[in-house]
Amino acid sequence: MAAAQSSDGKGMHAINITPMVDIILVLLVIFMVTSSTMYAEAAIEVDKPEAATGAASAEEVETLTLTCDASGAYFAGELRLDDGAAIRSFAASVVAERPQVQAVLRCDRAARVDALVTAIDALRQAGVHKYAIATDPVAPRP
């Protein structure tokens, strides 16, 4: 940091903190940009169905998010899981690390019902006993 020195040589009278503030603001911007990209759960975008009874989870639990797109492909984050056996082995490895994990299924409204049933069956076989189906709230009517 720069310091102002008088012409009589008696020492420092003020500290210039502008460079420090500039660095802190740059770090803040970097943090804001990187933190918004770290949310990988929504890597695969799906058009979830609406439900009037859907609600956000009130408690913080460890979750395993499984996404099923319109073509019936499964994803855990950006990792593609080909079928029920792949879902089962992936979920079993997660359950081994975190036995109280809860699964959240995000299926596209155009996905077939058998894709959802396959995912639920594979999760239950892997030891995931709690699961929820993600929906969007029903839009209010004017």
Residue pairs with C-beta under 8 A, 6 or more apart in sequence:
1 15
1 16
1 17
1 19
1 20
2 15
2 16
2 19
3 12
3 13
3 14
3 15
3 16
4 12
4 13
4 14
4 16
5 11
5 12
5 13
6 13
40 77
40 78
41 65
41 77
43 75
43 77
43 78
44 67
44 69
44 75
44 78
46 67
46 68
46 69
46 70
46 106
46 107
46 108
46 109
46 111
47 70
47 108
47 109
47 110
48 106
48 107
48 108
48 109
48 134
48 135
48 136
49 107
49 109
49 135
49 136
50 135
50 136
50 137
50 138
50 139
51 135
51 136
51 137
51 138
52 137
52 138
54 134
54 135
54 136
54 137
57 132
61 100
61 101
61 102
61 130
62 98
62 100
62 101
62 102
63 101
63 102
63 103
63 104
64 76
64 91
64 94
64 101
64 102
64 103
64 104
64 123
64 128
65 76
65 77
65 103
65 104
65 106
66 74
66 75
66 76
66 81
66 87
66 91
66 103
66 104
66 105
66 106
66 119
66 123
67 74
67 75
67 76
67 105
67 106
67 107
68 74
68 75
68 105
68 106
68 107
68 108
68 111
68 115
68 116
68 119
69 75
69 108
69 111
70 108
70 110
70 111
72 111
72 112
72 115
73 80
74 80
74 81
74 82
74 83
74 86
74 87
74 115
74 119
75 81
76 87
76 90
79 90
81 87
81 90
83 118
84 118
84 119
84 121
84 122
85 122
87 118
87 119
87 122
87 123
87 126
88 122
88 123
88 125
88 126
89 126
90 126
91 103
91 122
91 123
91 126
91 127
91 128
92 126
92 127
94 101
94 126
94 128
95 101
95 126
95 127
95 128
99 127
101 128
102 128
102 130
102 131
102 132
103 123
103 128
103 130
103 131
103 132
104 131
104 132
104 133
104 134
105 116
105 119
105 120
105 131
105 132
105 133
105 134
106 134
107 115
107 116
107 119
107 133
107 134
116 133
120 131
123 131
124 131
